[in-house]
Amino acid sequence: MSQLMSNPVQQAVTWLNDPLNWTNPGGILDRLGEHIALSAGAVALACLVAWPVGLWLGHRGSGGSAIVVLSNVTLAIPVLATLTILPLTAVGFGRPAVIMALAIFAVPPLLATAYTGVREVDPQTREAAVGMGLSGGQLLRRVELPLAVPYLAAGFRTASVQVVATVTLAVFVNGGGLGTIIGAGFGLGMATGGGQILAGGLLVAVLALLVEGGLAVAQRLLTPRAMRRAGRATAPT
Amino acid sequence: MPSLRAAQPGNPWFSRRYLENNPDQILAALTEHVTLTGQSVLIATALGIPLAVMAYWFRPLTGPILAAAGVLYTIPALAVFAFIAPYLGVGAGTVVVPLVLYALLVIIRNTLTGLLQVPAEVRDAARGMGYGRLAQLLRIDLPLAVPGILTGLRLATVATVAMTTIGVVVGHGGLGELILGGFRSNFFRAEILTGALLCVALALVLDLLLLAGGWLLTPWARRRAAAA
């Protein structure tokens, strides 16, 4: 036992190799399911809010500085604050509060890339479309939106990776997800829980890197070859 | 948040009595927060600027340095805590390591952007005047990269202030202790909101201080702005 206690890596391997730790109620598979459900909910909610607003602002060509201000303000808000404050408001306890608390932080990158994507459309392309008799709405739907897709994909990747990472913090408000494994390990204390803490950290890190890698491939596939140098999401300047 | 005002009378979001009864606790949390943030940003700056200079001097290193920092940035903060806590224990040092790792990428990327924006003519002129590599770095490149470095420092500081709260997992979360402490002691709203607002205020104050510092460090940009 003392041998095991002195080596958290070995303890973590042992913990990960116990099939019951995967399949038990509240085991790894349950927590992974919660983690993915919370992440998907938060990203979907953020997209639903940010993309229409971002595309519309980009179409109008105004509001860029407001987006920068919003990004800077949300950067200063601790995730812990939204996670603890939202359940005590009208939203109430439960999954919707956790999803909303995390979606707040996914909005700025999605908003900024949607805006930039539309603004980056070549003015000559826009003029040609207007010259062909397209109305404002048609211009946005048929010209600006398709050309902004690579930017939307870049923003989606940034936001998703960030959300998958921050969902880990839902453990602080008993929100579920893979962070719960780490939290439970800390609850056991370092001597007995060290291996579980390490194993939980490993699971979260692997998930984050998988999402990042998978979305990087998806982003590449969604980006026409000629536009592939546009690169990752950046805020409008 | 409309319900902020509609809180039940027994558990208001703002409570003067809470502030009056717990000044020591609040001040201790704030002090710990400032200390942890300050240490993390200073260490990240001390590591990040030399790494950015290395990437600037030896271009083949740019890709690997940025990629490594990017991978570290992708790994969730709580996972980093999980990796080091079994070895470093549950002290304040365990909080500083992940904070440094996150601030590092922001500082490296922005410092490098700043350095790469130094005009080629300026670099040529410096070389023509006989500046060595180090002298050129210290007297030409770095001063001209101050705006980029400062952007990185400001972003890193603001993000670190918010992220320090996660230190609650090992009992050293600064103002995060108030936020989570309030949540855990029967959803004590005044304590939660005090912690959250102080956190945002601290980020704002530090951001303005850095902005003022940059203004003092770049008199040429000031003159240019005044002339324009």
Interface residues (C-beta under 8 A of the other chain):
Chain A: P8 N72 L75 A76 I77 P78 V79 L80 A81 T84 I85 L88 T89 A90 V161 V164 A165 T166 T168 L169 V171 F172 V173 G179 I182 G183 G185 F186 M190 G194 G195 I197 L198 G200 G201 L202 V204 A205 A208 L209 E212
Chain B: M1 P2 S3 L4 A6 V71 T74 I75 P76 A77 L78 A79 V80 F81 A82 F83 A85 P86 Y87 G89 V90 L155 V158 A159 V161 A162 M163 T165 I166 V168 V169 V170 G173 L175 G176 I179 L180 G182 F183 F187 R189 I192 L193 G195 A196 C199 V200 A203 L204 D207
